[in-house]
Every structure is written in C-alpha cells, then in structure tokens.
Amino acid sequence: MDSTRSIETVYRKFDMDRQPTDFAYWQTQPYEKRLTALEEIRREYHGGTDDSEQRLQRIYRIIKR
C-alpha cells in the first residue's frame, strides 16, 4: 500500500437537522476506497509504519489431564 496519505478536502454546508450520516457517505463509496480507509485507520491505531506483515498472536493453552 501507498505510505502517503490521500485525504480529499471536501466542503459541504447542511442544516443541522438535515445533516447526512457518515454511514450514508461510506455506502456511496466503492469497496476499494472503503478498504483503503479502513487499512489506514488500522495502521494509525496499531502504529504499523514498517512494511512487515502484521499477524495474529498465537495463544497456547496447556491443559493437565
């Protein structure tokens, strides 16, 4: 993925009682753009700045019989 941010600047003026929801906006976007935004948010949250692949932790449980 591209390491540069590509946030579009968009201005729209709405009345407070007629303001559309974020959900409505994202439903109009193609799935590629939604996945790209989700990956960007995930990287910001988890601090993924390197190019290594993130993986789930393995959890081992030892059960005595």
Summary of the structure (lengths in Angstrom):
residues: 65
radius of gyration: 19.1
end to end distance: 47.4
largest distance: 66.4
contacts: 61
relative contact order: 0.09
helix: 40%
strand: 0%
